[in-house]
């Protein structure tokens, strides 16, 4: 397996994470304060917060991306498959963060 696969999967994870950041930043106007951070269908919103609180989930995704990228890159020579799986987990986390961003924008602009 070539190292390019690891780089491609990590690049996809980075693009997904960056998309979540940008969607939250540009999708929710600052005038909507206080922001709904967590929402449960069928009941009133559960958690309100500041604009900074909107970015906690993408920040967690970025931390996971960096940790998995560093560990995956460092173990690539011995465990190629495991390093690609770790990069895939980072990409999956980026996808979930993007879904969170879409849901948060929808709830805060509805």
KEPA-866541 format. One record per residue (C-alpha): residue in one letter; x, y, z. Coordinates in steps of 0.5 Angstrom, whole numbers, padded with zeros to 4 digits, always signed. Layout:
% residues N
aXYZ/...
% end
This chain:
% residues 110
x+0000+0000+0000/x+0003+0007-0002/x+0003+0013+0003/x-0001+0017-0002/x-0007+0013+0001/x-0006+0016+0008/x-0005+0023+0005/x-0011+0023+0001/x-0015+0020+0007/x-0012+0025+0012/x-0013+0031+0006/x-0021+0029+0006/x-0021+0029+0013/x-0018+0036+0013/x-0023+0038+0008/x-0029+0036+0012/x-0027+0039+0018/x-0025+0046+0015/x-0032+0045+0011/x-0036+0045+0018/x-0032+0051+0021/x-0034+0055+0015/x-0041+0053+0015/x-0042+0055+0022/x-0038+0061+0021/x-0042+0064+0015/x-0048+0060+0016/x-0050+0063+0023/x-0051+0070+0023/x-0048+0073+0030/x-0055+0077+0031/x-0058+0070+0033/x-0055+0070+0040/x-0056+0066+0044/x-0054+0060+0040/x-0058+0053+0040/x-0052+0048+0041/x-0056+0042+0043/x-0063+0041+0041/x-0067+0035+0042/x-0073+0034+0037/x-0080+0034+0041/x-0077+0038+0047/x-0075+0045+0048/x-0067+0046+0046/x-0063+0043+0051/x-0057+0047+0051/x-0056+0055+0049/x-0049+0058+0049/x-0044+0063+0046/x-0042+0064+0039/x-0035+0060+0041/x-0039+0054+0044/x-0041+0053+0037/x-0034+0051+0035/x-0033+0046+0040/x-0035+0040+0036/x-0031+0042+0030/x-0025+0044+0035/x-0026+0036+0037/x-0026+0034+0030/x-0019+0038+0029/x-0016+0035+0035/x-0018+0028+0033/x-0015+0029+0026/x-0008+0032+0029/x-0007+0026+0034/x-0010+0021+0029/x-0005+0024+0023/x+0001+0024+0027/x+0000+0017+0030/x-0002+0014+0023/x+0004+0017+0020/x+0009+0015+0025/x+0007+0008+0025/x+0006+0007+0018/x+0012+0003+0017/x+0010-0002+0021/x+0003-0002+0021/x+0000+0001+0014/x-0007-0002+0015/x-0008+0001+0022/x-0005+0008+0020/x-0010+0008+0014/x-0016+0006+0019/x-0014+0011+0024/x-0014+0016+0018/x-0021+0014+0016/x-0023+0015+0023/x-0021+0022+0023/x-0025+0023+0016/x-0031+0019+0019/x-0030+0024+0025/x-0030+0030+0020/x-0036+0027+0017/x-0040+0027+0023/x-0038+0034+0025/x-0040+0037+0018/x-0047+0033+0020/x-0047+0037+0026/x-0045+0044+0023/x-0051+0043+0018/x-0056+0041+0024/x-0054+0047+0028/x-0054+0052+0022/x-0061+0049+0021/x-0063+0050+0028/x-0061+0057+0029/x-0063+0060+0023/x-0070+0056+0023/
% end
